[in-house]
Amino acid sequence: MEYMTPNFTKDMVKTHKILIPNMAVTQFRLMQAALASEGYQTEVLGNCGSEVAQLGLKYVHNDTCYPALLVIGQFLDALNSGKYDLEHTALLITQTGGGCRASNYIKLLRKALVKAGYGNIPVASLNFSGLEKGSGLPLTVPLLRKVIASIFYGDMLVALRSQTHAYENHKGDADAMTEKWIATIQGWIRDDKNYSAHDMKKRFYDIAADYATIPITRVPKVKVGVVGEIYVKYSPLGNNDLEKFLESQDCEVNLPGLMGFVNYCVANYKLDIDLYGGNKLIAGGADAFLSWLDGIGCASYDAMRKYGFYAPGSFRELMKKPEGIISLGAKMGEGWLLTAEMIELVEGGYSNIVCAQPFGCLPNHIVGKGMINKIRALHPDANITPVDYDPSATRVNQENRIKLMLAVAREKLDNPTAPKPLTAEELAGGAPQVETTVQ
Ligand code: SF4
C-alpha cells in the first residue's frame, strides 16, 4: 500500500515553513541563509533526546536504517510539539539517488506521517537525481551556487575551529570566531555576494588569516579523525555528540568536510558510465563539474596551509587513495570515499579514527570496518575503532569503547615507537578483530 502526503508545490514556498532535520550543524546554518535568500522560510531542527528515537521506533520498523529512524522521529517530535502551524508546515528530506536505502527514506517518512495523523503535511525532496519530480524542491542556479558556497565555507569553518579550539589560550575564542564568521557569511549570502568561485577563493584567505590571529599554544595532543555513514558522522543526534565528547577528552578532532560527499556523488556519475556504459557527454560534464568543485576546494586548502593549518589534498588525489584496497566501483553507502578518508586521515597525522556506523548498515561495515586490516597493513600506526549507533546502543558503551582507543593513542603519544606491520597470516584473517556491537 502506497502512503501519500501532499506534494510540495511552488506556491508553498511563500506560505509554508520548511522543517529540515539537523546534520552538519555549521554547514546547515549557512544553507539556511541560502534558502532564505531565495524566499524559503526554513528551520533546522534542534530537538533531540531519547524521545526522538522512541518516536522513530514507534512509526518505523526497527530493522530500518538508524538515520531514517532518527530523522523521522525528529520530524514527528517537532510536529507533536505544538510549535508549528500544521496547515503551513512542510518537511524537507534529502534523497541521494544512489542504490542504497537512503533514496527511499521519503516513502518511510510519508507512511509514518499518515500513521501518526499528519497525512496533510507536504514533504519536499532535495535531490539532484530527478527523483520525486512532483515534490522536488525547485532548485534554481543561484540557490544551487549558494548551497555549494555554504558547504565550502562551512567545511572550512569547521576545520579551522577544530584546529584552533584544541590549542586556544583563552577558552571560547575559536567558538566566538566561528560564530562571527557564520554571521558574516550568512550576511554575504543574503546580500548576494561572495558566493561565486572567484570571490570564495579570495575570502578563504581572509577567513584563515582571521583564525590565525587567535592566540594558541601548540602542545602534543591526541588527534582523532571521524569518518562514517554521512548522518551519524555529522549529526550530534545521530552520534551522541561525538565531536563534543572527543573534545572533552582533550583531543583535536578532524571531521572531513561535507563537500567530500558531494564530490563523491558527482564523481560516481562518471565512474558509473566508465564501468557500465552510458552517455559520454554526461560523464564529461560530471567530470568538468568535479574539476570546478575541486578547484574551489583546493583554494580553501591553500589558504589554510598558508596560515599554518593542516589541510588535506585535492579530491582527485583522494580518489587515488583506495587503489589496491577497494575498487572505486564500491558505491553503496559512503563507498570508497569512507576508505579513502581513513587513509587520508592516517597519512595526514590523524591516525586515531572513529568510524561511526549505523548498526546493521552493511555497505558501510564493508567499506569502513571491513577495510581496517588492509589499511593497518599499509599504515601500521592506524588506530581505528568502529562504533555502531542504534536505538539500543548506550552512549556509555560507545564512549567507553572510544576511551579504549584513546588510551592506546595516548600511550603512543607518550612513547612513539614504530608499530609492526601485520603479518600475512593476520592479513588473511587472523588480525585482532574488533567487536562491532556495543551492547
Ligand atoms: S548507507 Fe547504511 S544507513 Fe545509509 S541507507 Fe544504506 S544501509 Fe541505510
Boltz pocket constraint, residues with backbone or C-beta under 6 A from the ligand:
constraints:
  - pocket:
      binder: B
      contacts: [[A, 65], [A, 66], [A, 67], [A, 100], [A, 101], [A, 102], [A, 103], [A, 229], [A, 332], [A, 333], [A, 334], [A, 358], [A, 360], [A, 361], [A, 362], [A, 363], [A, 364]]
      max_distance: 6.0
